[in-house]
């Protein structure tokens, strides 16, 4: 299977990413989502990449987590671009340098067309910081689905 005519991820790889997210989230109160969008809608043409990712972050309910610990990895296929958006609870504890380093590593993987590997490494790295700063707590539940969102 390919996404939108681009050979980005197979169906199996999408399932494995969802399982990886689930495994990471078992050890943290954080919530991770991957959203892959083919192209901007006409109404989105004026938005910056960050604003478009933030719009999707909100529409996916990621701003509604109890501890404000959502992280979205947003890919915009038509522009060969991505944005990582973290909620305010995370940004209070995680430095901008971490996100810049993470984006650099993901960008490098994408340039080599290693989409699956890049996403898995990024999810793992997000998991490390979430486990450190936001470990799982009694009564924690999975607040958001782990499946990749295609739009």
ZAKEKE-286293 format. One record per residue: x, z, y of N, C-alpha, C in turn. Coordinates in steps of 0.05 Angstrom, whole numbers, plus 5000, padded with zeros to 4 digits. Layout:
BEGIN
XZYXZYXZY;...
END
This chain:
BEGIN
501750004976500050005000501850005025;500949865045502349885070500349965092;501450055114499850145136499749925157;497349825162496849635184498649385181;499249295157500949065154503849115157;504549365164507349445167508049605142;510349555130511149705106512349965115;510750155121511650415131511650625108;509350665096509050865074507250745053;507950815028506150745006503950955004;501950904988499851094984501051344971;502851314952504151544939505651704959;507151564976508751714996506951865016;504651755023502851905040501852155026;501252135000500452364985502652574983;505052484978507352664976507852815002;507552675024507852795051505753015054;503252955047501153155049501853405032;502953355008503753584990506053735002;507953595015510153725028509153905051;507253805067506153965089504854215077;503354175056501954405043503954615034;506154525021508254715012509554865035;510154725057511354845080509455055092;506954975094504955155107504355405091;504955405066504555645050506355875059;508555805073510556005081510456065111;508455965124508256005153505356005162;504856105186502156085197501855825213;504055665214503955415229502355205215;501555005230499954775220501354515229;501954345209503254095215501453865208;501353655225499753415219501453175226;500952955211502152695217499852505224;500052375247498052185256499451915261;498451705247499651445251497451265263;498051155286496150985300497350705302;495650505296496550225296497350135324;495450165342495950085370494150235388;494650225414493050355434490350205436;488350355443485850225450486050135479;484249965488484349875515484250105535;482650315528482350545546484850715547;486650675527489150845526491550705539;491250465549493550315559494950455582;493550615598494750745620496251005613;495851105589496951365581499951335573;501451535580504251545570504151605540;506351565526506351635498505751925493;506852095510506352385507503352445511;502152325532499352375537497552275515;498352045503496751935480497052125456;499452215451499852405429498352665434;498352765458496953005465493952965462;492952735470490052675466489352695437;491052585419490452595391490752875380;492753025390493153305383490553465388;489353415411486853555417484553455401;484353195397482053085382482253165352;484653225342484853325315484453625312;483853755335483354045335485854215332;488154095337490654235333491154455355;489654435376489854635398488054875392;486754865369484855085363485955275342;488455255334489455445314489655715326;489255925310489056195319491556285336;493856215326496356305339497656085356;496255865361497355635376499955535364;499755485337502155405322501955135309;500554945322500354675312502654505320;503454325302505554125309504553855299;504453655317503653385310506053195311;506353045290508252815290506552565293;506652445316504952215323506651965324;505751765308507151505307505351285319;506451125336504950905348506350645339;505250525318506450305304507050065322;505149975338505449735354507749755374;508450005382510550045401513150145389;513050175362515350285348516350545361;514350715366514950965381513651205367;514651435373513451685362513751905382;512152105379512252345396511652585379;513152795383512653055369511453245390;509153355384507753535402507353805388;508254015401507854285390506154445410;504554615399502754785415504354995430;503055125449504355315467505555555453;504255655431505355875417508155815406;508555575396511055495385513055455408;512155315429514055255451515055495466;513555725463514555975475517056075461;517356005435519456115419521555905410;520955655413522755445404523855285428;526455255429527655125452527154825452;527154705476526954415478529154265463;531554395461533754275447533054215417;531554405405530754365377529154115375;527154075392525453845391526953585396;528853595415530553355421532253285397;533453485384535053425360533353315337;531053435334529153335313528353045319;527752985343526952715350529252515346;531652605352533952435348534352365319;534052565302534352525273532152345262;529752385272527452215263527851925272;528751895297529251635308531351485292;533451625284535551505268534451405241;532851575228531651495202529851255206;528251245227526451025232527950765237;530250785252531850545257532850425231;533250585211534150495185531750425167;529350435178526850385164526450575140;527450825144527051035124524851215133;522451115134520151255146519451505130;519251465103518551695086520651905088;523151835084525352025085525452175112;525152025133525252135160523052335164;520552265156518352445160518652695143;519652665118520052895100522153085112;524352975121526453145133525353285158;523853145174522753265198520853485192;519153445172517253655164518753895153;520853845137522554065127523754225150;524854085170526154215193524154375210;521754265213519654405227518954655211;518854625185518154845167520155075170;522755015172524855215175524355385200;523855255222523455405247520755555247;518755435235516155575233516355815215;517755795192518056025174519556255188;521556175204523056375219521456515240;520156355257518756465280515856545275;514656415254511756455249511356475218;512556685206512256705176509256745169;508756695143505956725134505157015137;502657055140501557325145499157365127;498657615119496257675103493757555116;492057435100489557325110489857055123;492256935124492656675136491256465118;489956285131488656065116489655795127;489355585111490055325120487855235140;488555215165486555155186485954865189;487854685181487454395185488254245160;487054015156487753855132490653775133;491853715110494653645108495053345106;492853195102493052905098493952765124;495252535120496052375143493552255155;493352255182491152135196491951855204;490351655196490851375204488651305224;489651195247487651115268488450855281;
END
